[in-house]
Structure formats: C-alpha cells, structure tokens
Amino acid sequence: MTSAGKESGETSDMEVVLGGLASLNDEIEWFKSEGSKWGVDFSTVVAQKANQEYSREALVEAEDVLVRVLEHEVAFWEMSRGGQ
C-alpha cells in the first residue's frame, strides 16, 4: 500500500487507509482484551444464522456502494485530466 502511494504521488490517501487499519487493529485488540476478561474464546464462538445473513446483506450493499463510488472517482479523475 505504501509503495502504491509513493508511485502515484498521493500519500495522503494511503495515510488515511493505513490510519483506518491501525484503528481497526486497536479495536480488535480491545475486543480480545474484553473477551478474555469475560472468559470468551472468540475462536470457538459460532455466529448465529440471523447475524450471518445480516452481515452478508450488509457486505453486498457495501460492495454496491463502493463500486458506485469508484465509478464516480474514476469519472472525476478522467475529467480532471481533460478526458484523456
């Protein structure tokens, strides 16, 4: 990721993504810490069917939104380059 940012010259975007990943890692570590306090072993927890279905639907919706956002970003990028 960092090399892609260097190649494109846009390091601020990579910094945002990497910052988000660092925050996500902190949150995962917090859940692990809290789980151990309550005696929860996350490797043995089985997701309920309703949660799996909800998560699957949310991921599909998020993917659709991401595709639309990327399409718009590409269009704006092309316009900024004079339609080349």
C-alpha angles and dihedrals in degrees: 000000000000092000091051089055092050092049093051094042090232105113095155091071091051091048090055092049094046091047089053091050091050090052091049090051090051090052093049090050089050091053091050091050093048091045092055090051089057095039094249116152104200092197089067098042113111119207116238116244093244090054092049092051092046092048092048091051092047091051092050091050091047091050091052091050092047092052091051092048092049091049090054093046091052090049092051091046091052091048091050089054092052096260094296 
